[in-house]
Structures are given as C-alpha cells and as structure tokens.
Amino acid sequence: MNIIVNADDFGLTQGMNRGIMDCFLAGSISSTTLLVNMPATEEAAGYARDHPSLGVGLHFNLTLGRPVSDPSSVPSLVGPDGCFPGRSSCEKRLLKGSIKRSDIIREFRAQVERFEDLGLKVTHIDSHQHVHLFPQVFDIVADYCLEHCIPMRAPWPWPRMRLGLRRRGCLGVPGMYLRQKARNLLLKRNVCRWKGRVRFNGGFGCILDVAGRISSITKQRYLELLSIPQGFPFEIMVHPAWVDERLEAVQLMSRVCDKEREVLTSFSLREEAEKRGLCWCSYGESFC
C-alpha cells in the first residue's frame, strides 16, 4: 500500500523551493515536480541533486511564463508577448482546437530536454494546473510515458469531495465544483484510452478535499487524507511555500501554500503514514 506525497511547483519561486525542501527534510513529502521555465528552476534543480532521495518529476507547463522553445516556433501556445497566455485562455484554446498538436509536442520535448540538461532523471510527469487532462495534451504525454516506461499522474476525484465543499466556498475559488466535474469527464476519457498501457496512481487527494477554509488546514486533516479511501499508489498533492510578493503575484492560493508549509513542517507525515502500515515512496519507487 504505497503513499506518495508530491509537492507541485518546484522551481516556481525561491520561497516555493524553500518550503518544499523544508517539508522534505521534515519527513512530510516524498516527491516533487519541477517547472523548468521559471526563474528559480536552477536553484530547485540544485536542491534536488543534493538530495537524491527526493523523487523529482516534470511539471509540464503551458500556462505560466515563457516557453522553453523559441516562442516563434510554437505560435499557437503563446500570446503577442511570447508568453503562455494563462490557464483560462489555454483551456479555451484547447477546447476550440486552436492549439496545434505539433506546437504541444515541440514544447513538451523542449521541457523534457531542459529537465535532463539540469542533471535530473524524470520519475513521473504531471502538469501545471492539470492542463494534461485535455486530450490533446494527455495523449502526447502518455505516448512519451509509454515509450519511456514513466508513470504519470491521474488526478482522480476523491469520494469525499462533496457538495458540502461547494457550500463552504472551497476556500474562495469560484467554480471549483464545476471545474472538478469537467475534470472528471476528461479523466474518464483519457483513462479509458490508456488504462493498462500507461502506469497511473490509483488514487489522488489534496488538502482542499477535506479542509474548507484556511483555519481548518491542520495536522488532523492530513491524517484524514491518510485514511486512503481507494486506489494505490495513492498521491497526496501539496503546495508548501514561504510566501513572498513574487509568489503572491503568480499563485492565487498563496495563503494555502503558506499554511501547508507551516503544518507539514510541524510533524513527520511519513511517520504517521508508516504507523498506519503505508509504504512511503516516490513515483519512481512505487512503480519499480
């Protein structure tokens, strides 16, 4: 019964890097995924090289910053400024079919090459803001994972994610419940096509599934996530960080990031998992 605690957004800012490493050293995360096109990418890669027991995957990104490719070579992915246009615009373009498959492939390969140039080995692949749930992106990532025997994240809905969270406002994120419903439809399509060919996590959860407000992000809520409702290996997604102005400018949930870092450094989630008979691991270890 494997449990993976993965911190997204490694490399996003120096504060994010520090928060993730603090939680890793406290024994509360086993894995992370790296953004390779951010100002703090090289610092994050240095931390990872210094701590080889930390599993590091690729956080494929199509919604923030500049592409790794020359922007002129991936025109359907970028705006007039040569940067990714943001989550909403990217999702609309994907839904309308206005993003070229060849541009996604070119940028994906460029990000993989950038990851490897940093001296790291990819343990798994997920994406920033779950953009790989869209079929055009998912199929490209899945093809690569199949070819290279690399697992990928499937952000399964957790059974306890229920209407009560919608009534409590889901920490102020508009439309979170509807977004989850749409995500589930995309996930169903992708898994039906790729199940048995590409290796996925069997379950998935995050603190927002059990905590309706900042004050309710506590040690007890993380222990509740360890109850593992279904599916192994089970991934708990986290976003711990030391919050500064740079992070606040790019991360709408920066207060959640700060609280996650505070709580996850106050105890060892690994020790609590092992008390419950769970095997603490990264994606690379879980699928060996």
C-alpha positions in Angstrom: 0.0 0.0 0.0 2.1 2.9 -1.3 1.6 6.5 -0.4 3.2 9.4 -2.4 3.2 12.9 -1.1 4.1 15.1 -4.1 4.8 18.9 -3.9 3.9 20.7 -7.1 5.5 23.9 -8.5 9.2 23.2 -7.5 11.2 26.0 -9.2 8.3 28.5 -9.3 9.9 30.9 -6.8 12.7 30.7 -4.2 10.0 30.7 -1.5 8.3 27.7 -3.1 11.7 25.9 -3.3 12.4 26.6 0.4 9.0 25.5 1.5 9.2 22.2 -0.4 12.7 21.4 0.9 11.7 22.3 4.5 8.8 19.8 4.2 11.0 17.2 2.6 13.6 17.5 5.4 10.8 17.3 8.0 9.7 14.0 6.5 6.4 15.2 5.1 6.9 14.9 1.3 8.5 12.1 -0.8 8.3 13.6 -4.3 8.1 16.9 -6.2 7.5 18.1 -9.7 9.7 20.7 -11.3 8.7 23.7 -13.5 11.6 24.0 -15.9 10.9 27.5 -17.3 10.9 29.6 -14.1 13.5 32.0 -12.5 14.0 29.6 -9.6 14.3 26.4 -11.7 18.1 26.1 -11.4 18.0 26.6 -7.7 15.4 23.9 -7.3 17.5 21.5 -9.5 20.5 22.1 -7.3 18.5 21.2 -4.2 17.3 18.0 -6.0 20.8 17.0 -7.0 21.9 17.5 -3.4 19.1 15.3 -2.1 18.8 12.3 -4.5 16.2 10.5 -2.3 13.7 13.2 -3.3 11.8 12.0 -6.3 11.6 14.7 -9.0 9.2 14.6 -11.9 8.3 17.1 -14.7 5.6 19.6 -14.0 4.7 20.2 -17.7 3.7 23.8 -18.1 1.6 25.5 -20.8 0.0 28.3 -18.7 2.7 30.3 -17.0 5.8 32.2 -18.1 7.7 31.9 -21.4 8.0 28.6 -23.3 11.4 26.7 -23.3 11.1 26.6 -27.1 11.5 29.7 -29.2 8.1 31.4 -28.9 8.0 31.9 -32.7 8.2 28.1 -33.1 5.1 27.5 -31.0 2.8 30.3 -32.0 -0.5 28.7 -31.0 0.7 28.3 -27.4 1.7 31.9 -26.8 0.3 35.5 -26.8 1.8 38.5 -28.6 4.3 38.9 -25.8 5.8 35.5 -26.4 4.4 34.1 -23.1 1.9 31.5 -22.3 -1.5 33.3 -22.0 -2.7 31.8 -18.7 -4.9 29.0 -17.6 -8.3 30.3 -18.8 -7.0 31.3 -22.3 -5.1 28.0 -22.7 -8.1 25.9 -21.7 -10.3 27.9 -24.2 -7.8 27.4 -27.0 -7.7 23.7 -26.2 -11.4 23.4 -26.2 -11.7 25.2 -29.5 -8.9 23.1 -31.1 -6.9 26.2 -31.9 -3.6 24.9 -30.4 -1.6 22.9 -32.8 -0.5 19.4 -31.8 2.9 20.0 -33.3 3.4 23.0 -31.0 2.5 21.0 -27.9 4.9 18.2 -28.9 7.7 20.7 -29.6 7.3 22.4 -26.3 6.9 19.2 -24.4 10.1 17.8 -25.8 11.9 21.0 -25.1 10.8 20.9 -21.4 11.9 17.2 -21.1 15.3 18.1 -22.6 15.6 21.1 -20.3 14.9 18.8 -17.3 17.5 16.3 -18.4 20.1 19.1 -19.0 19.7 20.1 -15.3 21.2 16.7 -14.4 17.9 15.1 -13.2 16.1 11.9 -14.1 12.3 12.2 -14.6 10.4 10.0 -12.1 7.0 10.8 -13.4 5.0 13.5 -15.3 2.1 15.7 -14.3 1.3 19.3 -15.3 0.8 22.8 -14.0 -2.9 23.4 -13.3 -3.7 19.9 -14.6 -3.5 21.0 -18.2 -2.6 17.5 -19.3 -6.2 16.4 -18.6 -7.1 17.8 -22.0 -7.0 15.0 -24.5 -4.7 16.8 -26.9 -2.1 17.2 -24.2 -2.8 13.9 -22.4 -2.2 11.8 -25.4 1.2 13.4 -26.1 2.4 12.9 -22.5 1.0 9.4 -22.4 2.8 8.5 -25.6 6.1 9.6 -24.1 5.4 7.9 -20.8 4.6 4.6 -22.6 7.8 4.8 -24.7 10.0 5.6 -21.7 8.2 3.5 -19.0 7.5 6.5 -16.9 4.3 6.8 -14.7 2.1 9.9 -14.9 -0.4 11.5 -12.5 -4.1 10.9 -12.9 -5.9 13.4 -10.6 -8.7 11.1 -9.6 -11.8 12.6 -7.8 -11.7 11.7 -4.2 -15.1 10.3 -3.0 -15.3 12.7 0.0 -15.1 15.7 -2.3 -18.8 16.5 -2.0 -21.3 19.3 -2.2 -20.5 20.5 1.3 -17.3 22.0 -0.1 -19.2 23.9 -2.7 -21.5 25.4 0.0 -18.4 26.4 2.1 -16.9 28.2 -0.9 -13.9 25.9 -1.5 -11.5 28.5 0.0 -13.0 31.2 -2.2 -12.2 29.6 -5.6 -15.1 30.3 -7.9 -16.4 27.4 -9.9 -14.2 24.8 -8.2 -17.0 22.3 -8.0 -17.9 22.7 -11.7 -14.3 22.5 -12.7 -14.0 19.3 -10.8 -16.9 17.8 -12.7 -15.4 18.8 -16.1 -12.1 17.4 -15.0 -13.7 14.1 -14.2 -15.2 13.8 -17.7 -11.8 14.4 -19.3 -10.2 12.0 -17.0 -12.7 9.2 -17.8 -11.9 9.6 -21.5 -8.2 9.6 -21.0 -8.1 6.6 -18.7 -10.4 4.5 -20.9 -8.0 5.0 -23.7 -4.7 4.5 -21.8 -5.5 2.2 -18.9 -3.3 -0.9 -19.0 -0.8 0.8 -21.2 0.5 3.7 -19.1 1.0 3.5 -15.3 -1.1 5.8 -13.2 -1.5 6.4 -9.5 -4.6 4.6 -8.3 -5.9 7.4 -6.1 -5.4 11.1 -5.5 -6.3 13.7 -2.9 -5.3 17.1 -1.6 -5.9 19.2 1.5 -8.7 21.1 -0.3 -10.7 17.8 -0.3 -11.0 17.9 3.5 -10.4 21.5 4.5 -13.0 24.1 3.7 -11.0 27.1 5.0 -7.5 28.1 5.9 -8.1 27.7 9.6 -9.1 24.0 9.1 -5.8 23.1 7.4 -4.4 21.1 10.4 -2.4 18.0 11.1 -5.6 16.1 11.7 -6.8 16.9 8.2 -3.6 15.4 6.7 -4.1 12.4 8.8 -7.6 12.1 7.4 -6.1 12.1 3.9 -4.0 9.1 5.0 -7.2 7.1 5.6 -6.9 6.3 1.8 -10.5 5.8 0.5 -9.4 3.9 -2.6 -6.7 3.2 -5.1 -2.9 2.5 -4.8 -0.5 4.0 -5.1 -2.3 7.0 -3.6 -1.0 10.5 -4.2 -1.5 13.4 -1.8 -0.8 16.6 -3.7 0.7 19.6 -1.7 1.9 23.1 -2.4 4.0 24.2 0.6 5.9 27.5 0.3 7.3 30.5 2.1 5.1 33.2 0.7 6.6 36.4 -0.7 5.5 39.1 -3.2 6.7 37.1 -6.2 4.6 34.0 -5.2 1.6 36.1 -4.5 1.8 37.5 -8.0 1.6 34.1 -9.6 -0.2 31.8 -7.1 -3.8 32.6 -6.2 -3.7 30.1 -3.4 -0.6 31.5 -1.8 -2.2 31.6 1.7 -2.9 27.8 1.4 0.7 27.3 0.3 1.9 29.1 3.4 -0.4 27.2 5.7 0.6 23.8 4.2 4.3 24.6 4.8 3.6 25.6 8.4 1.6 22.4 9.2 3.7 20.0 7.2 6.9 21.1 8.9 5.4 20.7 12.4 5.4 16.9 12.2 6.5 14.0 10.0 3.8 12.8 7.7 6.0 9.8 6.8 6.0 8.6 10.4 2.2 8.9 10.6 1.8 7.0 7.3 4.1 4.2 8.4 2.2 3.9 11.7 -0.8 3.0 9.5 1.1 0.4 7.6 1.6 2.5 4.5 4.7 2.4 2.4 6.2 5.9 1.9 7.7 6.3 -1.5 8.1 8.5 -4.6 6.7 7.7 -8.0 10.0 6.1 -9.1 10.0 3.8 -6.1 6.3 3.0 -6.3 6.4 1.7 -9.9 9.8 -0.2 -9.7 
